[in-house]
Amino acid sequence: MPKLQNQVPKMCNDRGRAYSKHNGKRIYHGVWGSDDAKKSYKRFIAALLENPSLPVVRNEGDVLVSELCDAFLRYYESRMKDKTEYKHHQRAIGFLCELYGDVAVDEFSPKKLKTVRVHVVKSETHCREQINKMIKRIVRIFKWGVGEELVRGATWQDLKAVPALRKGEEETFDHPPRQPVPLEVVARTLLFLPPTVAAMVQLQYQTGMRPSEIFEMTVGSIDRSRGNGLWYYVLDTHKTEEYIGIKEIPLNEEEQALIAPYLVGKKPEAAVFSPRTAMTERNAKRSANRKTKPSPSHLRKAEERAKKPSCYAEFYNRDSYRRAIEHAIRKGNRAGVEIPHWFPYQLRHACAGLTH
């Protein structure tokens, strides 16, 4: 049987990369099985049927934007410290690949980056500051690609030339400045917080620490040896480390009293404020308030939980700390105590207001 001529090229798989052969060369479409690859293949076939002499637009070995992003996420996940930042990168990549996932990385230009930004602005889901951060994350992905020899240095340098959106630019919006939370609102919230989280809130309000500095505090980071009546919370790594080096936060007697109960019997690397402690406090309070005798199954489950404290995290994070406060606010409102919604970072602003 004679070989058919002018066959439509098939989409093939090369180690997770989808490609088609045309005129003896490979045209890559993206990650095998992805929607971007399927769309790219359909567009390629449609263009080829319209013009059989279609020139090859990509050379073998070209890396697509979607492939670069996929490789970056695998790298970032392997060394990830902040899950929230990982999600921010995923969101930025979603907007990027929706428009240009099937474009070769070195064909991605400042004009295309501006088109992505307009696409994000039109979505009306992100404020101006968030959009600027998103564009910086996209540029950072291309910078990583330069180090991995996936992107030409000139491509990354060109993308850096895109200026940030200024305040008041058309169709953008800004959130109002974060306001300090009033002391009376904090006091009403404390009534419905477990002792551990209540101590965290009080300590943050009095010292003006960032939320991360509160929930990342370890027993070994508290220096109690200086003999001047103060303790010092010593941070080797922190947000402003580049500018001030090691950061020390002095703790007076009132603040020491908040921390002291959570230092007893713990190793230096242990968290001062731990969700495990908070859950133990919550369960003890529930047992004390119980009006009926616990059933054998309840006692058995309690024993099993006691044997496996690791079912709860050792450290709070930005989400669990915020959720604990939100839960207390909802609980207070259900009990008839009016508590407006507020965030942990507002405690830092409240402390700043007290010192001026």
N, C-alpha and C positions, 0 to 999 in steps of 0.2 A: 504494500500500500504506500503510495507516495506521501512524503512528508508535507503536512499542511503549511502553507505560507501565510504570513501576516497574522500569526496567532497573537492573541492578547496576552501580554506578559502576566505571569502569575506572581502572587505575593509569596515570597519564601522567607524562611527563618534562618538567620545566621547568628547563633549564640545570643538569642534574645532580641536581635535587631531585624525588623522587617525590611525586605528589599525586593525590587523587581529588576530584571535584566532587560536592557534596551540598547540595541546596537553594540552588543558585546560588553557593555559596562553596567555596573550596579547603580541603581537609584535607591537610596535608603529613605524609608518612610517614617521611622520612629521605633518605639519599643514594641516588640511583637505582641499582638493581641490587644494593644491599647486603642482607644477611640481615635486618638490623633493619627496613628498609623493607618487605620481603616479609611479615615477621611482623606489623608494624603494619597493613598492608593487610588481611591475613587476619582479624585481630581486629576491624578496622573493619567488614568485610563481614559477619562473623558477628554482630556486635552490631546491624548495620543490618537483617539478615534477621529477627532476633528482635524488633526494634522499629523498624519503618519510619519512625517519627516521631522517630528519634534526633536530638537536638540537635547542632549542630556544636560540637565541643570545642576546636577551634583556629581562630583567625582567620587570614586570609590575611596572610602576612608573619611569622608566628611562626617562631622559629628553634628547631629541635630540638637536644637535647643531642648527638646524633650529628653533626649539622651543625657545631655549635660546636667539637666535638673535632676534626673533620676539618679545619676552617679553622685551628685552632690548630696542628695538626701540620704543615700546609703552611707556616705562618709560622715555626714553630720550626726546621723543616728548612732554610729559606732562610738562617737566620742561625746555624746549629748549629755549635758549637765542640766539644761533648762528645757523641759518639755514644752513650755509655753512658747519659747523662741522657735522651737522646731515647728510648731503649729503655725506661727507667723510666716515662716519660710514656705510652708506648704501652701498657705493662702496666696502668697505672692506668686508662687510657681503656678498655681491654678489660673490666675489671671493671665500670666505670661504665655503658658502653653495653650490656653484657649484660643489665642490669636496666632501665635508664632511657634507652636510646638514642632511643626514640620519644616521649619526653616533652618538652614545650616547656621551654626553659631557665628561664623565669620561674616555672614550676610546680615546679621542682626545689627542694626544701626541706631544712632541716637534718635532718628525720626521714628523708627519702630518702637523704641522705648517710650517716646512721648505718646504714641498711639495707645500703648498699653496703659499709660497713666490716664489718658482721656477715658479709656474704657472703665477704669476703676472709679474715676470721678462720676461718670454717668450712672454707675451702679448705686450711688448715693448711700453706700454702706460704711464708708470710712471717712473720717475727718481729714482735713488737710495735713495735719501732723502725721497721722497714720499712713497716708498716701506717700508722703516724702520718705518715711521709714521703709515702706514697701519697695519703693524704687531703689533705695540704697541696698536693700537685701538682694534685689535682682543683680545690681552691679557687682555686689560682693560674690555672687555665684560665678559670674564671669571672671572675676579676679582669681577665684579658686581654680577655675578652668585653665587659666594661664599657667599656674604652678604645676598643673597636671599635664601640660602640653596638649590640651584639648582646644584651647582658644588662643588666637594670636594676641600678643600684647597690645597691638594697635587697636584691636576691637574693644578691649577693656578700656583703654585710655580714651577712646572716642565716647564711650558711654558715660564716662565721668564728667564730660562737658555739659551734660543735661542739667540745667539749674533747678533748684528746688522750687516748689510752688510758694508764692508769697502770700501773706495774709491778705484776704479780701479778693483773691483771684476768682474769676467768674465760675459759678456753679460749685465752688468749694465751700465748706463750712468748718467752723471751729467750735469745739466744746467750750463752755464757760470755764473760767479758772476754778480749780478745786478749792472749796471753802473749808475752813477748819470746823471740826465737829464741836458743838457746844458742850461744856462740862456737864450740864444737867442731862443731856442726851446720853453721854457716856455713863453717868451714874445710874440712869434707868436701865441701860443695857446690861450693866454688871450684875444686876439682880437675877438675870436669866442665863448667865454664862457659867460653865463649870469652873471650879477654882483655878485650874491651870490656865485657861484662856483668859479668865478675869485678871490674873497676875500679868499675863502678857500685855493686855490692853493697858493696864495701869502703868506698867513699866515703860511702854512706848509713849504714853501720854506725858509722863514725867521727864523722859530723857530726849524725846524727839527722834528716836532711832527710826530707821527705815524698817518696814515690815520684815524684809529679808534678814536684817541684822538681829531681829528678835527671834525669829523661828530657826535661824542657823546657829544660834548661841550654843556652845558646848561647855561642859563642866571645866575642861582644861583651859578654856579661853578666859576664865575669871581669875584674875591675879589678886589674891588676898594676903600677900606677904609684905606689903610696903610699910605697915605699921603707922600710917598717918590717919587712920580712921576711915579711909576710903578703900573701896575695891575698884579694880579697873578691868573693864571688858576690853581685851586686846584682840583686834581684828588684823590678821596677817594679810588677808585678801578682802578687798571691798571695792566699791564702785569708783572711789576717788584715789585708789592706790597709786595710780600713775603720777599723781600730783603731790600727795602728802605722805606717801610711804605707809608705815604701820600706823593704824588708827587706834587710839585709846579713849574709851568712854568712862569717865569717873562715875562711881555709884555711891550715893550717900547712904545713911543708915536706913532711911525709909525704903529706898530701892533695894538695899541688901536684904531687908526683911521679906520682900516679895520673892527674891531669888533663893534665899537660904534653904527653904524646905525642899527644893527641887535639886539640891546638890548632894544630898545625903545618900551614901552608898552607891554612887554611880562612878563609872570609869571616866577618865578624862575625855574620851572621844564621844561619850554619850550626850544626847541632847538635854539641855536644861529643861525645856518645855516640850514634852513629848505627848503625842496623841494617845499613846499607851497609858500614860498616867491619867489623862483626861477621861478615857473610857473606864478606867478602874474607879475613878471618882464618881462618874455617872452611874455605874452599876451599883456601887455602894449606896448611893443616895436612893436609887430605885428600891433596893432591898430594904432600906430603913423605912421607906414610906409605904411599903407593901402592906396591905390590909388582910390578905389571905395567906395561908400557909403555902410555901412553895411546893410544887409537885416534885416527885422523884426525877422526872425527866428534866425539869428546870434545873435542879441541883446538879444532875449529870452534865448538862450542857455548860453550866457555870464552871465545873471542874475542868472540862475539856478546854474551855477558853483560857482558864488560868494556866494550863500546861503549855499553851501556844500563844504567848504574848506577841509573837512576831506577826500575827494576823493583822495587827495594827502597825502603821508606819512608825519609825523611830522619830522622825522629824516632821513638823508641819511644813507646808509649802504655801505659796501665795494663794492658791486656790482653797486648800483646806482651812487655812486661817480665816480667809474671807467668808467661807461657807459657815464656819462655826459662829461668826458674828451675825451673819444673816439669819441663821437658825434662831439665835437668841432674840433678834428683833421680831421675827414672826411669832415666836413663843410669847413675847411680852405683849404684842398687839392682840393676840388671841385672848390673853388674860385681862385685857382692858386697859393696859398701860400703853399710852400713845408714844411710840418710838419711831421717829422718821428714819428712813434708810440712810446708812452711811458706810464708808469704806475705811479699811485700816490706815491707808495713807493719809486720811484726813486727820489722824491723831498727830502726825508729824507737823502738819500745818498748824494745828492747835497749839502745840508746844512752841512753835516759832512765834505765834502771836503773843504768847505769855511772856516771851523774853524781850519783847520790844516795847 
